[in-house]
Amino acid sequence: MDLGLSEEQELLKNSAREFLEKECPEEHVRAMEEDEKGYSPELWKKMAELGWHGLMIPEEYGGAGFSFLDLCILVEEFGRALVPGPFIPNQVCAAELILAGTDEQKKKYLPNIANGTAIHTYAITEPSGRWDREGIEMKATQSGNEYVLNGTKLFVPDAHVADYLHVVAWKPDGRLSTFIVPRTAEGISITVLKTIASDKQCEVVFKDVKVPAADVIDMDDKTASRLRNMATCLECAYLVGLAQRDFEISVNYAKERVQFGRPIGSFQAIQHKAADMVTDVDGMRFIMYKAAWATSENEDSQDMDTAMAKAWCSDASRRVVAHGQQIHGGIGFTKDYIIQLYFRRQKRAELFWGDGDYHRERVAQMLEI
């Protein structure tokens, strides 16, 4: 395992950072918090022109054919810039189609994901907020060559702007499957929720929503586990970029803020916090890339590596943003300062696909086996 980036990966990372610094500055992030859509269609189109939406999609479906590890490198830069919008859930749905979709489903959906003309998101969690199989109660009933969905999905990212929802529910035969449903399908109602991150998580209510059998994705447990690992690693990558930038902002502030006649960065208490922050960030980056590589290469260790990575990244990133707030003092919580954007966005990514406690329990269960 070589965790060093190749020349091509370095180019991807550097070009993404340069592009996002220009196209997604702080002002854009703030504006999208108040925007009804929560993302910029213009920026979405520019990312499509760069090939980012289809980065991992095979070339035969209009994508670039890069690896999952390459996608994680890109998403790390998204976390650094706090890019708003449905990019990550869109990529999770693309991965699901790549791993388990039928040939017809791939031909139907992947090209439009790759060119940026269609947005997909997943609808998994329910009122329990649980990410495990036991937390899913929605059941699909069969009616001829169609399935009918009834129930509620909560915390669905960007459902109000997605073209398709990947709804996870139980089939009559006892299998947990994904039903690809157009957002505009009859019987769907969507409500945008108010969240700490000011992102666009939604409540989606299904009432007698019909789904053709051709739009159902079935997968075995091993494939489902790999898909979950991919989704979890993407959140880890986002947290790594977010924590790195939070650290940089805090250190720069400590250099500039003068108290008692000298910069506060000269005080040992502040230096200790900065040292703790960089230790956490470096640990996050290493464990994230280890998990991303194992998942990308479909290694046997990927389940354990991913659970360990999310447990560490969830907790370490929370420590980093807390130190960032403390270095800024009371003003860190005011909306005038950029640091509060990172503090609020960290909480969303910490909880999505399971927090530290959830994944430590997963590790414990795997060690018992």
C-alpha positions as CSV (number, residue, x, y, z in Angstrom):
1,M,0.0,0.0,0.0
2,D,1.5,3.3,-1.1
3,L,-0.4,6.3,0.3
4,G,1.7,8.8,-1.7
5,L,-0.2,10.6,-4.5
6,S,0.8,9.9,-8.1
7,E,1.6,12.8,-10.5
8,E,-1.9,12.6,-11.9
9,Q,-3.5,12.6,-8.5
10,E,-1.4,15.6,-7.4
11,L,-2.6,17.4,-10.6
12,L,-6.2,16.6,-9.7
13,K,-5.8,17.8,-6.2
14,N,-4.0,21.1,-7.1
15,S,-6.3,21.9,-10.0
16,A,-9.4,21.3,-7.8
17,R,-8.1,23.5,-5.0
18,E,-7.3,26.3,-7.5
19,F,-10.7,26.1,-9.1
20,L,-12.7,26.0,-5.9
21,E,-10.7,28.9,-4.3
22,K,-11.9,30.9,-7.3
23,E,-15.4,29.5,-7.8
24,C,-16.5,28.6,-4.2
25,P,-15.2,31.4,-1.9
26,E,-16.7,32.1,1.5
27,E,-19.2,34.5,0.0
28,H,-20.6,31.7,-2.2
29,V,-20.9,29.3,0.7
30,R,-22.8,31.9,2.7
31,A,-25.1,32.8,-0.2
32,M,-26.0,29.1,-0.7
33,E,-27.1,28.8,2.9
34,E,-29.9,31.3,2.1
35,D,-30.5,30.1,-1.4
36,E,-33.7,28.1,-2.0
37,K,-31.8,25.4,-4.0
38,G,-28.8,25.4,-1.8
39,Y,-26.4,25.0,-4.7
40,S,-25.4,26.9,-7.8
41,P,-26.5,25.3,-11.2
42,E,-23.8,27.4,-12.8
43,L,-21.1,25.9,-10.6
44,W,-22.6,22.5,-11.1
45,K,-22.3,22.9,-14.8
46,K,-18.6,24.0,-14.6
47,M,-17.8,21.0,-12.5
48,A,-19.5,18.8,-15.1
49,E,-17.2,20.4,-17.8
50,L,-14.2,19.5,-15.7
51,G,-15.5,15.9,-15.6
52,W,-15.9,15.7,-11.9
53,H,-19.4,14.3,-11.9
54,G,-18.3,11.4,-14.0
55,L,-14.8,11.0,-12.4
56,M,-15.4,7.4,-11.3
57,I,-18.0,6.5,-14.0
58,P,-16.6,4.1,-16.7
59,E,-15.7,5.7,-20.0
60,E,-18.4,3.7,-21.8
61,Y,-21.0,5.6,-19.9
62,G,-19.5,9.0,-20.5
63,G,-17.3,9.2,-17.5
64,A,-13.5,9.5,-16.9
65,G,-12.9,6.0,-15.5
66,F,-10.9,7.1,-12.6
67,S,-10.7,5.2,-9.3
68,F,-12.6,5.6,-6.1
69,L,-9.4,6.8,-4.4
70,D,-9.2,9.6,-7.0
71,L,-12.7,10.6,-6.1
72,C,-11.8,10.8,-2.4
73,I,-8.8,13.1,-3.3
74,L,-11.3,15.4,-5.0
75,V,-13.8,15.3,-2.1
76,E,-11.1,16.3,0.3
77,E,-10.9,19.5,-1.5
78,F,-14.7,19.9,-1.4
79,G,-14.4,19.7,2.4
80,R,-11.7,22.3,2.4
81,A,-13.9,24.7,0.4
82,L,-17.2,23.7,2.1
83,V,-18.7,23.2,-1.4
84,P,-22.5,23.3,-1.0
85,G,-24.9,21.0,-2.9
86,P,-25.6,17.4,-3.7
87,F,-22.2,16.3,-5.1
88,I,-21.4,13.6,-2.5
89,P,-24.9,11.9,-2.5
90,N,-24.8,12.1,-6.3
91,Q,-21.5,10.2,-6.3
92,V,-22.8,7.6,-3.8
93,C,-25.8,6.9,-6.1
94,A,-23.4,6.7,-9.1
95,A,-21.3,4.2,-7.2
96,E,-24.4,2.1,-6.5
97,L,-25.3,2.0,-10.1
98,I,-21.7,1.1,-11.1
99,L,-21.5,-1.7,-8.5
100,A,-25.0,-3.2,-8.7
101,G,-27.0,-1.6,-11.4
102,T,-28.2,-3.7,-14.4
103,D,-26.8,-2.9,-17.9
104,E,-30.1,-1.1,-18.7
105,Q,-30.0,1.0,-15.5
106,K,-26.4,2.0,-16.2
107,K,-27.2,3.0,-19.7
108,K,-30.2,4.9,-18.6
109,Y,-28.8,6.9,-15.6
110,L,-25.0,7.0,-15.6
111,P,-24.4,9.2,-18.8
112,N,-26.7,11.9,-17.4
113,I,-25.0,11.8,-14.0
114,A,-21.6,12.1,-15.8
115,N,-22.6,15.1,-17.9
116,G,-24.3,16.9,-15.0
117,T,-27.8,17.0,-16.4
118,A,-29.3,14.7,-13.7
119,I,-28.9,14.7,-9.9
120,H,-29.4,11.6,-7.8
121,T,-29.6,11.4,-4.0
122,Y,-30.2,8.6,-1.5
123,A,-33.1,8.2,0.9
124,I,-32.0,5.8,3.7
125,T,-32.6,7.0,7.2
126,E,-36.0,7.2,8.8
127,P,-37.4,8.8,12.1
128,S,-35.0,6.6,14.1
129,G,-32.0,8.2,12.4
130,R,-30.2,4.9,12.4
131,W,-27.8,3.9,9.5
132,D,-27.9,0.1,10.1
133,R,-30.3,-2.3,8.5
134,E,-32.4,-2.5,11.6
135,G,-33.2,1.2,11.3
136,I,-35.0,0.8,8.0
137,E,-38.7,0.0,8.4
138,M,-40.1,1.0,5.0
139,K,-41.6,-1.9,3.1
140,A,-42.4,-2.1,-0.6
141,T,-45.5,-4.0,-1.6
142,Q,-45.8,-5.6,-5.1
143,S,-48.5,-4.9,-7.5
144,G,-48.0,-6.7,-10.8
145,N,-44.8,-5.5,-12.4
146,E,-44.5,-2.6,-10.0
147,Y,-43.7,-1.9,-6.4
148,V,-45.5,0.5,-4.2
149,L,-43.8,2.6,-1.5
150,N,-45.4,4.1,1.6
151,G,-43.6,5.7,4.5
152,T,-41.2,8.5,5.5
153,K,-37.5,9.1,4.9
154,L,-35.7,11.7,7.0
155,F,-32.5,13.7,6.6
156,V,-32.4,13.0,2.8
157,P,-29.7,15.3,1.4
158,D,-30.9,17.7,-1.3
159,A,-34.0,15.8,-2.1
160,H,-35.8,19.0,-3.2
161,V,-33.4,19.5,-6.2
162,A,-32.6,15.9,-7.0
163,D,-34.1,14.4,-10.2
164,Y,-34.1,10.9,-8.7
165,L,-34.2,9.4,-5.2
166,H,-32.6,6.1,-4.4
167,V,-35.0,4.8,-1.8
168,V,-33.9,1.9,0.4
169,A,-36.8,-0.4,1.5
170,W,-37.6,-4.0,2.1
171,K,-39.0,-6.1,-0.7
172,P,-41.8,-8.6,-0.1
173,D,-39.2,-11.4,-0.4
174,G,-37.2,-10.1,2.6
175,R,-34.4,-8.4,0.6
176,L,-33.3,-4.9,1.3
177,S,-33.3,-3.1,-2.1
178,T,-33.0,0.3,-3.7
179,F,-35.9,1.8,-5.6
180,I,-35.0,4.6,-8.1
181,V,-37.9,7.1,-8.0
182,P,-38.2,10.4,-9.9
183,R,-38.6,13.3,-7.5
184,T,-41.7,14.4,-9.4
185,A,-43.4,11.0,-9.1
186,E,-47.0,11.1,-7.9
187,G,-47.4,10.6,-4.2
188,I,-44.1,12.2,-3.1
189,S,-44.0,15.3,-0.8
190,I,-40.8,17.0,0.2
191,T,-40.1,19.3,3.1
192,V,-36.7,21.0,3.6
193,L,-35.6,20.8,7.3
194,K,-33.8,23.4,9.3
195,T,-30.4,22.1,10.3
196,I,-27.3,23.3,12.2
197,A,-25.3,23.1,9.0
198,S,-27.9,25.2,7.0
199,D,-27.6,22.5,4.4
200,K,-30.7,21.1,2.6
201,Q,-31.7,17.9,4.4
202,C,-35.3,16.9,3.7
203,E,-38.2,14.9,5.0
204,V,-39.7,12.9,2.1
205,V,-43.1,11.3,2.5
206,F,-44.1,8.5,0.1
207,K,-47.8,7.8,-0.3
208,D,-48.6,4.9,-2.8
209,V,-45.6,5.8,-4.9
210,K,-45.3,3.3,-7.8
211,V,-41.9,2.1,-9.0
212,P,-41.4,-0.2,-12.1
213,A,-39.5,-3.4,-11.4
214,A,-36.9,-2.3,-13.9
215,D,-35.9,0.6,-11.6
216,V,-35.1,-1.6,-8.6
217,I,-31.5,-2.4,-7.6
218,D,-30.7,-5.6,-5.8
219,M,-27.3,-6.4,-4.4
220,D,-25.7,-9.1,-2.2
221,D,-24.4,-8.3,1.3
222,K,-20.7,-8.0,0.1
223,T,-21.6,-5.4,-2.5
224,A,-23.9,-3.5,-0.1
225,S,-21.0,-3.4,2.4
226,R,-18.6,-2.0,-0.2
227,L,-21.1,0.7,-1.2
228,R,-21.5,1.7,2.4
229,N,-17.7,1.8,2.8
230,M,-17.6,4.1,-0.2
231,A,-20.2,6.5,1.1
232,T,-18.5,6.5,4.5
233,C,-15.0,7.2,3.1
234,L,-16.4,10.1,1.1
235,E,-17.6,11.7,4.4
236,C,-14.2,11.0,5.9
237,A,-12.5,12.7,3.0
238,Y,-14.8,15.7,3.3
239,L,-14.0,15.9,7.1
240,V,-10.2,15.8,6.4
241,G,-10.4,18.8,4.0
242,L,-12.6,20.6,6.4
243,A,-10.4,20.0,9.4
244,Q,-7.2,21.0,7.5
245,R,-8.7,24.3,6.5
246,D,-10.1,25.0,10.0
247,F,-6.6,24.4,11.4
248,E,-5.0,26.8,8.9
249,I,-7.6,29.6,9.6
250,S,-7.1,29.2,13.3
251,V,-3.3,29.4,13.1
252,N,-3.4,32.4,10.8
253,Y,-5.8,34.1,13.3
254,A,-3.4,33.3,16.2
255,K,-0.6,35.0,14.3
256,E,-2.6,38.1,13.7
257,R,-4.6,38.5,16.9
258,V,-2.7,40.6,19.4
259,Q,-3.4,40.5,23.2
260,F,-1.2,41.8,26.0
261,G,1.1,43.4,23.4
262,R,1.9,40.2,21.4
263,P,0.2,37.7,19.0
264,I,-1.8,35.1,20.9
265,G,0.0,32.4,19.0
266,S,3.0,33.1,21.2
267,F,1.2,31.8,24.2
268,Q,1.8,28.2,25.2
269,A,-1.9,27.4,25.7
270,I,-2.6,28.4,22.1
271,Q,0.4,26.5,20.8
272,H,-0.8,23.3,22.6
273,K,-4.2,23.6,20.9
274,A,-2.6,24.1,17.5
275,A,-0.4,21.1,18.1
276,D,-3.4,18.9,19.1
277,M,-5.2,20.1,16.0
278,V,-2.4,19.2,13.5
279,T,-2.0,15.8,15.2
280,D,-5.6,15.1,14.7
281,V,-5.7,16.3,11.1
282,D,-2.6,14.2,10.2
283,G,-4.1,11.1,11.8
284,M,-7.4,11.7,10.0
285,R,-5.7,12.0,6.6
286,F,-3.6,8.8,7.1
287,I,-6.5,6.7,8.3
288,M,-8.9,8.1,5.7
289,Y,-6.5,7.3,2.8
290,K,-5.9,3.8,4.1
291,A,-9.6,3.1,4.2
292,A,-10.2,4.7,0.8
293,W,-7.3,2.7,-0.8
294,A,-8.6,-0.6,0.7
295,T,-12.1,0.2,-0.5
296,S,-10.9,1.3,-3.9
297,E,-8.9,-1.9,-4.3
298,N,-11.7,-4.0,-2.8
299,E,-9.4,-5.4,-0.1
300,D,-10.6,-7.7,2.6
301,S,-9.7,-5.2,5.2
302,Q,-12.0,-2.5,3.9
303,D,-14.8,-2.9,6.4
304,M,-12.5,-2.7,9.4
305,D,-10.4,0.1,7.8
306,T,-13.5,2.2,7.0
307,A,-15.1,1.8,10.4
308,M,-11.9,2.8,12.1
309,A,-11.5,5.8,9.8
310,K,-15.0,7.1,10.4
311,A,-14.7,6.6,14.1
312,W,-11.5,8.6,14.2
313,C,-12.5,11.3,11.7
314,S,-15.8,11.9,13.4
315,D,-14.2,12.5,16.8
316,A,-11.0,14.1,15.7
317,S,-12.7,16.6,13.4
318,R,-15.0,17.6,16.3
319,R,-11.9,18.2,18.5
320,V,-10.3,20.3,15.7
321,V,-13.3,22.6,15.1
322,A,-13.7,23.0,18.9
323,H,-10.1,24.1,19.3
324,G,-10.6,26.4,16.3
325,Q,-13.6,28.0,18.1
326,Q,-11.6,28.4,21.4
327,I,-8.6,30.0,19.6
328,H,-10.9,32.5,18.1
329,G,-12.5,33.1,21.5
330,G,-16.1,34.3,21.8
331,I,-16.2,35.9,18.4
332,G,-15.7,32.4,16.8
333,F,-19.4,31.7,17.2
334,T,-20.5,34.9,15.5
335,K,-21.7,34.7,11.9
336,D,-19.2,37.4,10.8
337,Y,-16.3,34.9,11.1
338,I,-15.7,32.1,8.7
339,I,-14.7,29.6,11.4
340,Q,-18.3,29.0,12.4
341,L,-19.1,27.7,8.9
342,Y,-16.6,24.9,9.5
343,F,-17.9,24.2,13.0
344,R,-21.5,23.7,11.8
345,R,-20.6,21.7,8.7
346,Q,-18.5,19.3,10.7
347,K,-21.5,18.2,12.7
348,R,-23.4,17.1,9.6
349,A,-20.5,15.0,8.2
350,E,-19.7,13.6,11.7
351,L,-23.2,12.1,11.9
352,F,-23.8,11.0,8.3
353,W,-23.2,7.3,7.8
354,G,-22.7,6.8,11.5
355,D,-20.8,8.7,14.2
356,G,-17.8,7.6,16.2
357,D,-19.8,5.5,18.7
358,Y,-21.6,3.7,15.9
359,H,-18.4,2.7,14.1
360,R,-16.5,1.7,17.3
361,E,-19.3,-0.7,17.9
362,R,-18.8,-2.0,14.3
363,V,-15.1,-2.5,15.0
364,A,-15.9,-4.3,18.3
365,Q,-18.3,-6.7,16.5
366,M,-15.7,-7.4,13.8
367,L,-13.0,-8.2,16.3
368,E,-15.4,-10.6,18.1
369,I,-15.8,-12.5,14.8
